[in-house]
């Protein structure tokens, strides 16, 4: 019987920021632990830095090749946010963050970047005002690798209606909406119009419309072969539509986003409910795996399942916007989605189908329709329980011909005109009911 031979290897104590490889060796039937030379640990690499300034909040994104651990704290007088990122060495890409801070950023004055100590990089954000920071990580999704996110929110988020009023962009309702106050002195006959008193009013209050340009910020949406991004196209169309609505004396409008930044799906719904919208219109530009797909579509919510396989696929894709755009799961109201779904009524869906048909009929006059009827699916952004809501796919950005249309000023005007005509026809037949309050 052969004797076992013991191989003795000097022990190697791993150093900080390095790792050792340990292997079991079998020699003559005996298992021995062998420690090979330690291998220096590779520092994480920053692949891209992006900044998305907006009035709602400013987002800073660090995209990297592995998950990063970060700690942060606030320093007062002056206001600063200090972030320490472990397992990182300063590189040129990270240094580019300094130049990406714009002078008109609402919250960040400047940022300083440096190697605080071995394997730890420190970011110092010099702030313009007190902020409420959220720092979190996102797992790889789509074209993105690991992401470290800094969301800088104002301490007291401005009320959306108050902000619009202060800017002079929010016209108050006509006097007919406020309760009548008894006159204490006679009114001259010349100040009255008997004909006006006898004539019934079609609308007794302002109609409020929430326009929702899809995607934004970290989420570009679909991208055409020529590089056109869905988030840019739909924002341009939404702004043109907003101009048309604002020209009406009995209508007012709110955009869920007015710039290139990301808004979570549930926040879009919350914004519409905050202003007590009478209609919610989400604007998108479709994409498909085949470039031959074309045409405009209109969708409403479905409680019982999608009206087609394509509608289900599209709803799943649009509902994934939160994963791509990046939602802080720790602060996400997990009850909101279920509450909205439970409260969604048949009446809301029926009204949504009505306005959807009116808009679809107008879209058919400027573009081929992908489907001749309003489709239905479980779009998360359409789940406001008390607001008729539709999602418009203006055209297929994945189709080269339609991509060219979507980026054309004339076509964008025609699209805005068509949607506006459909909305106006719907409210002509379905005037909104009176509401208890304005804000």
C-alpha positions as CSV (number, residue, x, y, z in Angstrom):
1,X,0.0,0.0,0.0
2,X,1.6,3.2,-1.1
3,X,2.2,5.8,1.6
4,X,0.6,9.2,1.3
5,X,2.8,12.2,0.7
6,X,1.9,15.5,2.3
7,X,2.6,18.6,0.4
8,X,3.2,21.6,2.6
9,X,2.6,25.0,1.2
10,X,3.4,28.2,3.2
11,X,0.2,29.9,4.2
12,X,-0.6,33.2,2.4
13,X,-2.6,35.8,4.2
14,X,-4.8,37.7,1.8
15,X,-4.3,41.4,1.8
16,X,-7.0,44.1,1.7
17,X,-8.3,44.7,-1.8
18,X,-7.0,41.3,-3.0
19,X,-8.3,37.8,-3.1
20,X,-6.6,34.4,-2.8
21,X,-7.5,31.2,-4.6
22,X,-7.7,28.1,-2.4
23,X,-7.9,24.6,-3.9
24,X,-8.2,21.1,-2.5
25,X,-5.4,18.7,-3.7
26,X,-5.6,15.0,-3.5
27,X,-2.3,13.3,-2.8
28,X,-2.2,9.6,-2.1
29,X,-5.8,9.6,-0.9
30,X,-5.3,12.6,1.4
31,X,-7.1,15.9,0.8
32,X,-4.9,18.9,1.4
33,X,-5.7,22.6,1.3
34,X,-3.5,24.6,-1.0
35,X,-3.4,28.3,-1.2
36,X,-2.1,29.8,-4.4
37,X,-0.7,33.2,-4.9
38,X,-3.1,36.0,-4.2
39,X,-4.7,37.8,-7.2
40,X,-5.3,41.5,-6.9
41,X,-9.1,42.3,-6.9
42,X,-10.1,44.4,-10.0
43,X,-11.8,47.7,-9.2
44,X,-15.2,48.3,-10.6
45,X,-15.3,50.4,-13.8
46,X,-17.6,53.3,-14.5
47,X,-18.9,52.9,-18.0
48,X,-21.0,56.1,-18.3
49,X,-22.3,59.1,-16.3
50,X,-25.6,60.9,-17.1
51,X,-27.4,63.8,-15.5
52,X,-31.2,64.5,-15.9
53,X,-32.1,67.9,-14.5
54,X,-35.8,68.8,-14.1
55,X,-38.0,70.9,-11.8
56,X,-39.5,67.7,-10.3
57,X,-36.0,66.4,-9.3
58,X,-32.5,65.9,-10.7
59,X,-31.2,62.4,-11.4
60,X,-27.5,61.5,-11.6
61,X,-26.7,58.0,-13.0
62,X,-23.4,56.1,-12.8
63,X,-23.5,53.1,-15.0
64,X,-20.8,50.5,-14.1
65,X,-19.8,46.9,-14.7
66,X,-20.6,45.6,-11.2
67,X,-22.8,46.4,-8.3
68,X,-21.5,49.3,-6.2
69,X,-21.9,50.1,-2.5
70,X,-22.4,53.7,-1.6
71,X,-23.0,55.7,1.6
72,X,-24.1,59.3,1.7
73,X,-24.7,62.1,4.2
74,X,-25.7,65.8,4.1
75,X,-23.5,68.7,5.2
76,X,-25.0,72.0,6.1
77,X,-23.9,75.7,5.6
78,X,-23.5,75.5,2.7
79,X,-25.7,72.6,1.6
80,X,-23.8,69.6,0.3
81,X,-24.4,66.0,-0.5
82,X,-21.4,63.8,0.1
83,X,-21.3,60.3,-1.4
84,X,-18.6,57.7,-0.8
85,X,-18.5,54.8,-3.3
86,X,-16.6,51.7,-2.3
87,X,-14.6,49.3,-4.6
88,X,-13.9,52.1,-7.1
89,X,-10.9,53.8,-8.6
90,X,-11.2,57.3,-10.1
91,X,-11.2,57.1,-13.9
92,X,-11.7,59.6,-16.8
93,X,-15.3,58.7,-17.3
94,X,-16.2,59.5,-13.8
95,X,-14.3,62.8,-14.0
96,X,-16.6,63.8,-16.9
97,X,-19.4,64.1,-14.4
98,X,-18.1,67.5,-13.5
99,X,-18.7,69.0,-16.9
100,X,-22.2,67.4,-17.2
101,X,-23.7,69.7,-14.5
102,X,-25.5,72.5,-16.2
103,X,-25.7,76.0,-14.8
104,X,-29.5,75.9,-14.9
105,X,-29.8,72.7,-12.9
106,X,-32.5,73.5,-10.3
107,X,-30.6,71.7,-7.4
108,X,-26.9,71.1,-8.2
109,X,-24.5,74.0,-8.3
110,X,-21.4,71.9,-9.1
111,X,-19.9,68.5,-8.3
112,X,-16.4,67.6,-7.1
113,X,-14.9,64.1,-7.7
114,X,-11.8,62.7,-6.0
115,X,-10.1,59.5,-4.7
116,X,-11.0,59.9,-1.0
117,X,-8.9,56.9,0.0
118,X,-7.7,53.6,-1.6
119,X,-10.7,51.9,-3.3
120,X,-13.1,54.7,-2.3
121,X,-14.2,57.5,-4.5
122,X,-16.0,60.6,-3.0
123,X,-18.5,62.8,-4.8
124,X,-19.4,66.1,-3.3
125,X,-22.5,67.8,-4.7
126,X,-22.6,71.5,-4.0
127,X,-26.4,72.3,-3.8
128,X,-28.5,75.3,-4.6
129,X,-31.0,74.5,-1.9
130,X,-31.9,71.9,0.7
131,X,-32.7,68.5,-0.9
132,X,-34.1,65.1,0.0
133,X,-31.7,62.6,-1.6
134,X,-32.5,59.0,-2.6
135,X,-29.5,56.8,-3.4
136,X,-30.1,53.3,-4.8
137,X,-28.9,50.7,-7.2
138,X,-30.5,49.1,-10.3
139,X,-29.8,45.7,-11.6
140,X,-28.9,45.3,-15.3
141,X,-31.9,45.6,-17.7
142,X,-32.2,46.0,-21.4
143,X,-29.1,47.8,-22.8
144,X,-28.1,49.0,-19.3
145,X,-25.5,47.4,-17.0
146,X,-25.5,48.0,-13.2
147,X,-26.6,51.5,-12.3
148,X,-26.0,53.6,-9.2
149,X,-28.7,56.3,-9.0
150,X,-28.8,59.6,-7.1
151,X,-32.3,61.3,-7.1
152,X,-32.2,64.8,-5.6
153,X,-35.7,65.9,-4.7
154,X,-36.7,69.2,-3.2
155,X,-37.6,69.0,0.5
156,X,-41.1,70.3,-0.1
157,X,-42.2,69.3,-3.6
158,X,-44.2,72.1,-5.2
159,X,-47.9,71.6,-5.7
160,X,-48.4,71.2,-9.4
161,X,-51.5,73.4,-9.6
162,X,-50.0,76.1,-7.5
163,X,-46.8,76.1,-9.6
164,X,-48.9,76.5,-12.8
165,X,-50.9,79.3,-11.2
166,X,-47.8,81.1,-10.2
167,X,-46.5,80.9,-13.8
168,X,-49.8,82.2,-15.1
169,X,-50.3,79.0,-17.1
170,X,-53.4,77.8,-15.2
171,X,-56.7,79.6,-16.0
172,X,-59.2,79.4,-13.3
173,X,-62.7,78.2,-13.9
174,X,-65.5,80.5,-15.2
175,X,-67.5,82.3,-12.6
176,X,-70.4,80.0,-13.2
177,X,-68.6,77.2,-11.3
178,X,-68.5,79.2,-8.0
179,X,-71.6,79.4,-5.9
180,X,-73.8,82.4,-6.6
181,X,-73.7,85.2,-4.0
182,X,-77.0,87.1,-3.4
183,X,-76.9,90.7,-4.6
184,X,-77.3,93.3,-1.9
185,X,-78.1,96.1,-4.4
186,X,-80.0,96.3,-7.6
187,X,-78.4,95.5,-10.9
188,X,-79.0,97.8,-13.8
189,X,-81.0,96.2,-16.6
190,X,-78.3,97.2,-19.1
191,X,-75.9,94.9,-17.3
192,X,-78.1,91.9,-18.0
193,X,-78.8,89.9,-21.1
194,X,-82.1,88.0,-21.0
195,X,-81.0,86.0,-24.0
196,X,-77.8,84.9,-22.2
197,X,-79.9,83.8,-19.2
198,X,-82.2,81.7,-21.3
199,X,-79.4,80.1,-23.3
200,X,-78.2,76.9,-21.7
201,X,-74.4,76.4,-21.3
202,X,-72.8,73.3,-22.8
203,X,-70.1,73.4,-20.1
204,X,-70.4,74.8,-16.6
205,X,-66.7,74.5,-15.8
206,X,-63.2,74.1,-17.2
207,X,-62.2,70.7,-18.8
208,X,-58.9,69.5,-17.5
209,X,-56.7,67.3,-19.7
210,X,-53.5,65.5,-18.6
211,X,-51.1,64.7,-21.4
212,X,-48.5,62.0,-20.7
213,X,-45.5,61.9,-23.1
214,X,-44.2,58.4,-22.6
215,X,-40.7,57.4,-21.4
216,X,-38.0,60.0,-20.8
217,X,-34.6,60.3,-19.1
218,X,-33.0,57.0,-18.6
219,X,-35.8,55.4,-20.6
220,X,-35.5,56.3,-24.3
221,X,-38.4,54.2,-25.4
222,X,-38.2,52.6,-28.8
223,X,-35.4,53.7,-31.1
224,X,-35.8,53.9,-34.9
225,X,-33.2,52.8,-37.5
226,X,-32.2,56.4,-38.0
227,X,-31.6,56.9,-34.3
228,X,-34.9,58.7,-33.5
229,X,-35.9,58.2,-29.9
230,X,-39.5,57.7,-28.9
231,X,-39.2,59.9,-25.8
232,X,-38.2,62.9,-28.0
233,X,-40.9,62.4,-30.6
234,X,-43.8,62.0,-28.2
235,X,-42.7,65.0,-26.1
236,X,-42.7,67.2,-29.2
237,X,-46.2,65.9,-30.2
238,X,-47.5,66.4,-26.7
239,X,-46.3,70.0,-26.6
240,X,-48.0,70.8,-29.9
241,X,-51.2,69.2,-28.6
242,X,-50.9,71.3,-25.4
243,X,-50.8,74.5,-27.4
244,X,-54.0,73.6,-29.2
245,X,-55.8,72.8,-26.0
246,X,-54.6,76.0,-24.3
247,X,-56.2,78.0,-27.1
248,X,-59.7,76.8,-26.0
249,X,-61.4,79.1,-23.5
250,X,-63.0,76.1,-21.6
251,X,-60.0,73.8,-21.4
252,X,-56.7,73.6,-19.5
253,X,-53.9,71.1,-19.7
254,X,-51.1,69.6,-17.7
255,X,-48.0,67.6,-18.9
256,X,-46.8,64.8,-16.7
257,X,-43.3,65.7,-18.0
258,X,-42.2,68.8,-19.9
259,X,-38.5,67.8,-20.4
260,X,-36.2,64.9,-20.8
261,X,-36.5,63.1,-17.5
262,X,-38.0,60.0,-16.1
263,X,-41.4,59.9,-14.4
264,X,-42.5,56.5,-12.8
265,X,-45.8,55.1,-14.1
266,X,-47.7,55.5,-10.8
267,X,-46.5,59.1,-10.5
268,X,-47.9,59.9,-13.9
269,X,-51.3,58.7,-12.7
270,X,-50.9,60.6,-9.4
271,X,-50.2,63.8,-11.2
272,X,-53.4,63.5,-13.3
273,X,-55.5,62.8,-10.2
274,X,-53.9,65.7,-8.4
275,X,-55.2,68.2,-10.9
276,X,-58.6,66.3,-11.1
277,X,-58.1,65.6,-14.8
278,X,-61.2,64.8,-16.9
279,X,-59.1,62.9,-19.4
280,X,-55.7,61.2,-19.4
281,X,-53.9,60.8,-22.7
282,X,-50.6,58.9,-22.9
283,X,-48.7,59.4,-26.1
284,X,-46.2,56.8,-27.5
285,X,-44.6,55.7,-30.8
286,X,-44.9,52.0,-31.4
287,X,-42.1,49.5,-32.3
288,X,-42.2,45.9,-33.5
289,X,-39.7,43.2,-34.3
290,X,-40.5,43.6,-38.1
291,X,-39.8,46.9,-39.8
292,X,-42.9,46.4,-42.0
293,X,-45.4,47.0,-39.2
294,X,-47.1,50.3,-39.5
295,X,-50.1,52.4,-38.5
296,X,-51.6,54.3,-35.6
297,X,-53.4,52.7,-32.7
298,X,-55.5,53.7,-29.6
299,X,-55.7,51.6,-26.4
300,X,-57.8,51.6,-23.4
301,X,-57.5,49.6,-20.1
302,X,-58.8,46.0,-19.9
303,X,-59.7,44.3,-16.6
304,X,-60.1,40.9,-18.3
305,X,-57.1,40.5,-20.4
306,X,-55.7,41.9,-23.7
307,X,-57.8,42.1,-26.8
308,X,-54.9,40.6,-28.9
309,X,-51.5,39.0,-28.5
310,X,-49.9,42.2,-29.9
311,X,-51.8,44.4,-27.3
312,X,-50.6,42.1,-24.5
313,X,-47.0,42.3,-25.7
314,X,-47.2,46.1,-26.0
315,X,-48.7,46.5,-22.5
316,X,-45.9,44.3,-21.1
317,X,-43.3,46.4,-22.9
318,X,-44.7,49.7,-21.7
319,X,-45.2,48.5,-18.2
320,X,-41.5,47.6,-18.1
321,X,-40.7,51.4,-18.3
322,X,-40.2,51.5,-14.6
323,X,-37.5,48.9,-14.8
324,X,-35.7,50.7,-17.5
325,X,-36.2,54.2,-16.3
326,X,-35.3,53.2,-12.8
327,X,-37.7,53.3,-9.8
328,X,-36.5,53.2,-6.2
329,X,-38.3,50.1,-5.0
330,X,-37.7,51.0,-1.3
331,X,-39.9,54.1,-1.6
332,X,-42.3,52.8,-4.3
333,X,-45.9,52.7,-3.0
334,X,-46.5,49.0,-3.5
335,X,-50.2,49.3,-2.5
336,X,-50.9,51.9,-5.1
337,X,-51.0,49.6,-8.1
338,X,-53.4,47.2,-6.4
339,X,-55.6,49.9,-5.1
340,X,-55.9,51.6,-8.5
341,X,-56.7,48.2,-10.1
342,X,-59.3,47.4,-7.5
343,X,-61.0,50.8,-7.9
344,X,-61.0,50.8,-11.7
345,X,-64.7,50.7,-12.7
346,X,-66.5,49.6,-15.8
347,X,-67.7,53.1,-16.3
348,X,-64.1,54.4,-16.6
349,X,-63.3,51.8,-19.2
350,X,-66.5,52.5,-21.1
351,X,-65.7,56.3,-21.2
352,X,-62.2,55.5,-22.2
353,X,-63.5,53.4,-25.2
354,X,-65.7,56.3,-26.2
355,X,-62.9,58.9,-26.3
356,X,-60.6,56.3,-27.9
357,X,-63.0,55.7,-30.8
358,X,-63.4,59.5,-31.4
359,X,-59.6,59.9,-31.5
360,X,-59.0,56.8,-33.6
361,X,-61.5,58.1,-36.2
362,X,-59.5,61.3,-36.6
363,X,-56.2,59.5,-36.7
364,X,-57.5,57.5,-39.6
365,X,-57.7,60.7,-41.6
366,X,-53.9,61.3,-41.4
367,X,-52.4,57.9,-41.2
368,X,-53.1,54.2,-41.8
369,X,-54.7,52.5,-38.8
370,X,-52.9,49.5,-37.4
371,X,-56.3,48.3,-36.0
372,X,-59.7,49.6,-36.9
373,X,-61.0,49.4,-33.3
374,X,-59.8,50.5,-30.0
375,X,-57.7,47.8,-28.4
376,X,-57.5,46.9,-24.7
377,X,-54.8,45.7,-22.4
378,X,-53.5,46.0,-18.8
379,X,-51.5,49.2,-19.2
380,X,-50.4,50.4,-15.7
381,X,-50.4,54.0,-16.8
382,X,-54.2,53.8,-17.7
383,X,-55.3,52.6,-14.2
384,X,-56.6,55.9,-12.8
385,X,-59.9,54.8,-11.3
386,X,-61.8,57.9,-11.9
387,X,-60.3,59.3,-15.1
388,X,-61.1,58.2,-18.7
389,X,-57.6,57.2,-20.0
390,X,-56.3,56.3,-23.4
391,X,-52.9,55.4,-24.8
392,X,-52.1,56.5,-28.4
393,X,-49.4,54.8,-30.5
394,X,-48.9,57.6,-33.0
395,X,-47.0,55.4,-35.5
396,X,-44.3,52.7,-35.7
397,X,-41.0,54.3,-35.1
398,X,-39.5,50.9,-36.1
399,X,-40.8,51.5,-39.6
400,X,-38.3,53.7,-41.6
401,X,-41.1,55.4,-43.5
402,X,-43.2,56.2,-40.3
403,X,-40.0,57.1,-38.4
404,X,-39.5,59.9,-41.0
405,X,-43.0,61.1,-40.5
406,X,-42.7,61.1,-36.7
407,X,-39.8,63.5,-36.9
408,X,-41.4,65.8,-39.4
409,X,-42.9,69.0,-38.1
410,X,-45.8,68.9,-40.5
411,X,-46.8,65.4,-39.5
412,X,-46.5,66.2,-35.8
413,X,-48.9,69.1,-36.3
414,X,-51.3,66.9,-38.1
415,X,-51.1,64.3,-35.3
416,X,-51.7,67.0,-32.7
417,X,-54.7,68.3,-34.7
418,X,-56.2,64.9,-35.1
419,X,-56.0,64.0,-31.4
420,X,-57.4,67.4,-30.4
421,X,-60.3,67.0,-32.8
422,X,-61.1,63.6,-31.3
423,X,-60.9,64.9,-27.8
424,X,-63.2,67.9,-28.6
425,X,-65.8,65.7,-30.3
426,X,-65.8,63.4,-27.2
427,X,-66.5,66.2,-24.8
428,X,-69.1,67.7,-27.1
429,X,-71.2,64.6,-26.6
430,X,-70.0,63.8,-23.0
431,X,-69.6,67.0,-21.0
432,X,-67.8,66.4,-17.7
433,X,-69.8,66.5,-14.5
434,X,-69.4,69.2,-11.9
435,X,-66.6,68.6,-9.4
436,X,-66.7,69.5,-5.7
437,X,-63.4,71.4,-5.7
438,X,-60.7,72.9,-7.9
439,X,-57.5,71.8,-6.2
